[in-house]
Amino acid sequence: MKKILITGATGSIGRRLMQELVVRGDEVTIFSRNPKRTKRKIVNQVRFIKWDYSKPEEWKEYLNDVDVVVHLAGANLSAKRWNDEYKKIAYESRIFSTRNLVEAIKFVDQKPKTFICANAVGIYGNRYDEILDEQSLPGNDFLAKLCTDWENEARKVEQQGVRSVSVRTGLVLAENEGLMKQLVPSFKLFLGGWLGSGRQWFPWIHIDDIVRIYLHTIDNENITGAVNAASPGIVNNKKFSKTLGQVLHKPVLFPVPKIALRIVSGELGKYITDSQRISVEKIINSGYKFKFEKLKEAFKDIK
């Protein structure tokens, strides 16, 4: 049994990860901005602690004698149309919360053995056909800088002798959530299409696999540093869109122009058509076996 503390437990990954940990007998503590509301969403044998990341003096004691901290919290990048104000919220919710968690660990007697922090493949920027492993240089746009600074804050915990892992996650496929919640209705209305040119690599991952990768990194103490988390069955966006159309029995005939994405999503629309050809050799070489490597099987499981 491990003692595990999770932030961001109401998100797609956090809910499922928490459930898996409870089922296998781990002791789970949830840091939440609104514990009462979180309790209504999560019915399990877990402890809920009110968490304001800007006030570590109120919660740092609960980091004492924890085996693993899993930090998933951060403003949803696709929840709102991007503008300067929301970009600031997205940045600060990740950088400051991570910084304060790591800083608070300094002041506990029994420090966590492991600190696992979420991150994203957006760290690489738009790289066309370049194969990207964990040693590849980061990009230089806003999202890449956010991810780089986020990861750098998390790695500071290593100075305290704590193992650090940053999970660079691809586009998560989950039923009625996130990307699929946005795509499926338009495809069912015969409005689905590939994005921009469709040639960009689209690093997807099934929700079951990303949760299992977090479990794998919790248990495998030999895994350190950055880890790419995307399916080895990566495809370009045109193939991704046409496969979804096949599974939904809907034709996919036309692209969605870049200008339409910018109108709907603001600056986020630019990043939707970025290309990241992700390599996942590191996680595979650590012993992880993917449950969903084929896109069509992943779509059939969650459609």
FENGI-V885602 format. One line per field, one symbol per residue. ss: DSSP state (h for helix, s for strand, l for the rest). phi: phi as a letter, one per 30 degrees, with the letter a starting at -180 (. if undefined). psi: psi as a letter, one per 20 degrees, with the letter a starting at -180 (. if undefined). A space follows every 10 residues. Layout:
BEGIN
ss: ???
phi: ???
psi: ???
END
This chain:
BEGIN
ss: llssssslll lhhhhhhhhh hhhlllssss ssllhhhhhh hlllllssss lllllhhhlh hhhllllsss slllllllll lslhhhhhhh hhhhhhhhhh hhhhhlllll lllsssssss hhhhllllll ssllllllll lhhhhhhhhh hhhhhhhhhh llsssssssl ssssllshhh hhhhhhhhll llllslllll sslssshhhh hhhhhhhhhl llllsssssl llllsshhhh hhhhhhhhll lllllslhhh hhhhhslhhh hhllllssll hhhhhlllll llllhhhhhh hhl
phi: .ccbcbcidd dededddedd ddedjdcccc cbdbeddded dbcadbccbd bcddbdddbd ddddicdbcc ccdleddcdb ddbedddddd dddcdddded dddddeccdc dedbbccdab deddidbhcd dccdcddddb cedddedddd dddddddddc icdbbccdcd ddcbdhbhed dddeedddci cdadcididd dbdcadeddd dddddddddc dddbidbdbb ddddbdddde ddddddddhb dbcbdcdedd ddddcideed ddcdcbcdcc ddddddjdcd dbccdddddd dcd
psi: pqopppqkii rgggghgggh gghijqoppp pqhnhghhhh honrmqpppp ooiimhiiih hiipkpgppo oiqqpohjhr ppahghhggg ghhgghgggh ggghhhjqgn qqhqoppqaq iihiaojdjp poaiiqqraj aghggghghg hhghihhhij jppppoonqa opoqpkqcgh hhggghhhjk jqrrpchiiq pnnrpqhhgh ghgggghghn iiprbqppnr qilqrrhggg ghgggghilp qohqqoqhhh hhggibhhhg hhjqponppk hghgiijppp hohpgghggh hi.
END
